[in-house]
Amino acid sequence: MPTILTSGPVRVRVPATSANLGPGFDSLGLALGLHDDVAAEVTAGGVRVAVTGEGAGELPGDDRHLVVTAMRAAFDVLGAQPAGLALECVNRIPQARGLGSSSAAIVAGVLLARALVADGAERLDDAAALRLASELEGHPDNVAPCLLGGFTVAWTEPAGARAVTLPVAGAVRPTVFVPGERGLTSVARAALPATVPHGDAALTAGRAALLVHALTADPALLLPATVDRLHQDYRAEGMPATAALVATLREAGVAAVVSGAGPTVLALSQVPAGFQAGTDWRRWELPIDVSGARVARGRLGHAERDPVAAGRKS
């Protein structure tokens, strides 16, 4: 059956994500109420990408843009490649801070391409979309919550990535501390050793299991449940300010961890009133996004074009 491309624009809203959550390295993730909005339309030729908000003036405006790369990969799977594309991106997720900006771009691209094919949802269902997004990203811990929303546990089988979503206890109130400096996942991963002591691996596995219970049923256990010995200590030298803030928060009884590969810090329990992280940090209290990526027909409206995150407290 030939692939039929649809006419007119489609749009998608994708949430920020925080992965690892301490001991859940490359497996646990949480979708947060901070979003990028992207609209795309098939054109007669060429690729045009307009970016406002985070990354404006820095991100490429052509085929090199990550959303376009993901769209092209999805179109290959769907059996179609449009002659041209026009994209409008309103970015609110900080770039290279450990809040899943690249995963958001990849998920947005996969879902936009699917929506631009008449029977795209049948050809590429959510399970297949997750597998493709994970292949493009390299691991599933950020793309899973971005696509599905909420708290996710993701893993990879020979056939590709899979994930489940779990309900989060109402007392969990995420706060992120976002620094001005950027970080690169590739640099953070390069700091990790090839092996770790068996005792550290065993401790971290136990705390990851406890973290699932703490997030879903007993937030009072979040502080011990977020102890990690697989990655955060090894990355501390490259992110001293992040490591110091995590330590200060934990000493105050806050379940704080490095968000993703950093340098953002995520607090999963209440931060004491009056706590000051310092002038180099933006502090945002963010709800958990339980819906995940959402696709609709039409162009971005006035609300979607607002580069400021509605409802974000700082």
C-alpha positions as CSV (number, residue, x, y, z in Angstrom):
1,M,0.0,0.0,0.0
2,P,1.5,3.4,-1.0
3,T,2.3,5.9,1.8
4,I,0.1,9.0,1.7
5,L,1.4,12.2,3.3
6,T,-1.2,14.5,4.8
7,S,-1.6,18.2,4.0
8,G,-1.6,20.9,6.5
9,P,0.4,21.4,9.7
10,V,0.6,19.2,12.8
11,R,1.9,20.1,16.2
12,V,3.3,18.3,19.2
13,R,3.9,19.2,22.9
14,V,6.7,17.3,24.5
15,P,7.7,17.4,28.2
16,A,11.1,17.8,29.9
17,T,12.3,14.7,31.6
18,S,14.7,13.8,34.4
19,A,16.4,10.4,34.2
20,N,18.3,8.1,36.5
21,L,16.7,9.6,39.6
22,G,19.8,8.6,41.6
23,P,20.2,4.8,41.5
24,G,18.0,4.1,38.4
25,F,20.8,4.6,36.0
26,D,19.6,4.4,32.3
27,S,16.3,2.9,33.4
28,L,14.1,5.3,35.6
29,G,12.7,8.5,34.3
30,L,10.1,11.2,35.2
31,A,8.2,13.6,32.9
32,L,8.1,17.2,34.1
33,G,5.7,20.0,33.4
34,L,8.0,22.0,31.2
35,H,7.4,21.7,27.5
36,D,8.6,22.3,24.0
37,D,6.0,22.9,21.3
38,V,6.9,22.0,17.7
39,A,4.8,22.3,14.5
40,A,5.7,20.8,11.2
41,E,4.3,20.8,7.7
42,V,5.2,19.1,4.4
43,T,6.4,21.5,1.7
44,A,7.4,21.4,-1.9
45,G,11.1,21.5,-1.2
46,G,13.9,22.4,1.3
47,V,13.9,22.4,5.1
48,R,13.2,25.4,7.2
49,V,13.4,25.4,11.0
50,A,12.4,28.5,13.0
51,V,13.4,28.3,16.7
52,T,12.4,30.7,19.5
53,G,13.1,30.3,23.2
54,E,15.9,28.1,24.4
55,G,18.6,27.5,21.8
56,A,17.4,30.3,19.5
57,G,20.2,31.6,17.3
58,E,22.3,28.5,18.2
59,L,20.4,25.5,16.9
60,P,20.6,24.7,13.2
61,G,17.7,25.8,10.9
62,D,18.1,23.1,8.4
63,D,18.4,19.3,8.0
64,R,20.9,19.2,10.9
65,H,18.3,20.1,13.5
66,L,17.6,17.1,15.7
67,V,13.8,17.2,15.2
68,V,14.4,16.9,11.5
69,T,16.9,14.1,11.9
70,A,14.3,12.2,13.9
71,M,11.6,12.9,11.4
72,R,13.7,11.6,8.6
73,A,14.4,8.4,10.5
74,A,10.7,7.9,11.2
75,F,9.7,8.7,7.6
76,D,12.2,6.0,6.5
77,V,10.3,3.5,8.7
78,L,7.0,4.7,7.4
79,G,8.1,4.4,3.8
80,A,8.0,8.1,2.8
81,Q,10.3,11.1,2.6
82,P,8.7,14.5,1.9
83,A,10.4,16.8,-0.6
84,G,10.5,19.5,2.0
85,L,9.6,20.4,5.6
86,A,8.8,23.6,7.5
87,L,9.1,23.5,11.3
88,E,8.4,26.0,14.1
89,C,10.0,25.2,17.5
90,V,9.2,27.0,20.7
91,N,11.7,25.7,23.2
92,R,11.4,26.0,27.0
93,I,13.5,23.0,28.0
94,P,17.0,24.2,28.7
95,Q,19.6,22.8,26.3
96,A,22.3,20.5,27.6
97,R,21.3,20.7,31.2
98,G,20.1,17.2,32.0
99,L,16.4,17.8,31.4
100,G,16.0,15.7,28.3
101,S,16.1,18.4,25.6
102,S,17.5,16.0,23.0
103,S,15.0,13.3,23.9
104,A,12.2,15.8,23.6
105,A,13.4,16.7,20.1
106,I,13.7,13.1,19.1
107,V,10.2,12.2,20.4
108,A,8.8,15.3,18.7
109,G,10.3,14.4,15.4
110,V,9.1,10.7,15.5
111,L,5.5,11.7,16.4
112,L,5.4,14.6,13.9
113,A,6.5,12.3,11.1
114,R,3.9,9.7,12.2
115,A,1.2,12.3,12.2
116,L,2.1,13.5,8.7
117,V,1.4,10.1,7.3
118,A,-2.2,9.2,6.7
119,D,-2.0,5.8,8.5
120,G,1.1,6.6,10.5
121,A,-0.3,5.4,13.8
122,E,-1.0,2.0,12.3
123,R,2.4,1.7,10.7
124,L,4.3,3.0,13.8
125,D,2.4,2.4,17.0
126,D,3.6,3.7,20.4
127,A,5.7,0.6,21.1
128,A,7.5,1.0,17.8
129,A,7.8,4.8,18.3
130,L,9.5,4.1,21.7
131,R,11.9,1.6,20.1
132,L,12.8,4.0,17.3
133,A,13.3,7.0,19.7
134,S,15.5,4.9,21.9
135,E,17.6,3.8,19.0
136,L,18.1,7.5,18.0
137,E,18.9,8.6,21.6
138,G,21.0,5.6,22.5
139,H,19.1,4.7,25.7
140,P,15.4,4.7,26.7
141,D,15.4,6.4,30.2
142,N,14.5,9.9,28.8
143,V,12.5,9.1,25.7
144,A,10.1,6.8,27.7
145,P,8.7,9.4,30.1
146,C,8.7,12.0,27.3
147,L,6.6,9.8,25.1
148,L,4.4,8.1,27.8
149,G,4.4,10.7,30.7
150,G,4.7,10.2,34.4
151,F,7.2,7.9,36.1
152,T,8.6,5.2,33.8
153,V,10.8,2.1,34.1
154,A,12.5,1.4,30.8
155,W,14.7,-1.5,29.7
156,T,16.1,-2.8,26.4
157,E,15.6,-6.3,25.0
158,P,17.0,-7.8,21.8
159,A,14.0,-6.5,20.0
160,G,14.4,-3.0,21.3
161,A,13.3,-0.7,24.2
162,R,10.3,-1.3,26.3
163,A,8.8,0.7,29.2
164,V,6.0,0.7,31.8
165,T,4.5,3.7,33.6
166,L,3.7,3.7,37.3
167,P,1.6,6.2,39.3
168,V,3.4,8.7,41.4
169,A,2.4,9.4,45.0
170,G,0.8,12.8,45.4
171,A,3.3,14.0,48.0
172,V,6.1,13.9,45.4
173,R,6.8,17.6,44.4
174,P,9.7,17.9,42.1
175,T,12.0,21.0,42.1
176,V,14.8,21.5,39.7
177,F,17.8,23.8,40.1
178,V,19.1,24.7,36.7
179,P,22.6,26.2,36.4
180,G,23.8,28.7,33.8
181,E,26.6,26.3,32.7
182,R,25.9,23.5,30.2
183,G,26.9,19.8,30.3
184,L,27.3,17.2,27.7
185,T,26.0,13.6,28.2
186,S,29.0,12.3,26.2
187,V,31.4,14.0,28.6
188,A,29.5,12.8,31.7
189,R,29.5,9.2,30.3
190,A,33.2,9.3,29.6
191,A,33.8,9.9,33.4
192,L,32.2,6.5,34.2
193,P,34.5,3.5,34.9
194,A,34.2,0.3,32.9
195,T,33.5,-1.7,36.1
196,V,32.3,-0.9,39.7
197,P,32.8,-2.8,42.9
198,H,30.2,-5.6,43.4
199,G,29.1,-4.0,46.7
200,D,28.3,-0.7,45.0
201,A,26.3,-2.4,42.3
202,A,24.4,-4.4,44.9
203,L,23.7,-1.4,47.0
204,T,22.5,0.6,44.1
205,A,20.2,-2.1,42.8
206,G,18.6,-2.3,46.2
207,R,18.0,1.4,46.3
208,A,16.6,1.5,42.8
209,A,14.0,-1.1,43.9
210,L,13.3,0.9,47.0
211,L,13.0,4.1,44.9
212,V,10.1,2.5,42.9
213,H,8.3,1.9,46.1
214,A,9.1,5.4,47.5
215,L,7.9,7.2,44.4
216,T,4.7,5.2,44.1
217,A,3.7,4.5,47.7
218,D,5.9,6.0,50.4
219,P,7.7,9.3,49.7
220,A,9.0,9.3,53.3
221,L,11.6,6.8,52.0
222,L,12.9,9.0,49.1
223,L,16.1,10.1,50.9
224,P,17.5,6.6,51.4
225,A,16.0,5.4,48.2
226,T,18.0,8.0,46.1
227,V,21.4,6.8,47.3
228,D,23.6,5.9,44.2
229,R,27.1,4.6,43.7
230,L,27.0,3.9,40.0
231,H,27.4,7.3,38.4
232,Q,27.0,10.4,40.5
233,D,30.3,10.3,42.4
234,Y,32.3,9.5,39.3
235,R,30.8,12.6,37.6
236,A,31.3,14.9,40.6
237,E,34.7,16.1,39.5
238,G,33.4,17.4,36.2
239,M,30.4,19.1,37.9
240,P,31.7,20.4,41.3
241,A,28.9,23.0,41.8
242,T,26.2,20.3,41.0
243,A,27.8,17.8,43.4
244,A,28.1,20.4,46.1
245,L,24.4,21.4,45.8
246,V,23.3,17.8,45.8
247,A,25.3,17.2,49.0
248,T,24.0,20.4,50.7
249,L,20.4,19.5,49.9
250,R,20.8,15.9,51.1
251,E,22.4,17.1,54.4
252,A,19.2,19.2,54.8
253,G,17.1,16.0,54.4
254,V,16.1,16.6,50.8
255,A,16.1,13.7,48.3
256,A,18.3,15.4,45.8
257,V,20.0,13.8,42.8
258,V,21.8,14.8,39.6
259,S,19.1,15.2,36.9
260,G,20.1,12.9,34.0
261,A,23.7,13.5,33.2
262,G,23.6,16.9,34.8
263,P,24.3,19.6,35.6
264,T,20.8,20.3,36.8
265,V,19.9,19.1,40.3
266,L,16.5,17.4,40.9
267,A,14.9,17.5,44.4
268,L,12.1,14.9,44.8
269,S,11.1,15.9,48.3
270,Q,10.2,19.3,49.7
271,V,12.9,21.9,49.8
272,P,13.1,23.8,53.1
273,A,11.5,27.3,53.0
274,G,14.1,29.9,52.5
275,F,16.7,27.6,51.0
276,Q,19.0,29.5,48.7
277,A,21.0,27.7,46.1
278,G,22.8,30.8,45.0
279,T,22.6,33.3,42.1
280,D,24.0,30.9,39.5
281,W,20.9,28.6,39.8
282,R,17.3,29.0,38.5
283,R,14.9,27.2,40.8
284,W,11.7,25.8,39.3
285,E,8.9,23.9,41.0
286,L,7.5,21.7,38.3
287,P,4.5,19.3,38.3
288,I,4.8,15.8,37.0
289,D,3.5,15.6,33.5
290,V,1.2,12.5,33.4
291,S,0.2,12.8,29.8
292,G,3.5,12.6,27.9
293,A,3.8,13.8,24.3
294,R,0.5,15.2,22.8
295,V,-0.1,15.6,19.1
296,A,-2.8,17.8,17.4
297,R,-3.7,19.1,14.0
298,G,-3.0,22.8,13.1
299,R,-0.3,25.4,13.7
300,L,0.9,26.6,17.0
301,G,-1.4,29.0,18.7
302,H,-0.7,32.1,20.8
303,A,-0.3,30.1,24.0
304,E,2.1,27.6,22.4
305,R,4.2,30.4,21.0
306,D,4.8,31.9,24.4
307,P,8.4,31.0,25.2
308,V,7.8,31.2,28.9
309,A,6.6,28.1,30.7
310,A,3.2,28.7,32.0
311,G,2.8,27.9,35.7
312,R,6.5,27.6,36.3
313,K,7.6,28.9,39.7
314,S,11.0,30.4,40.1
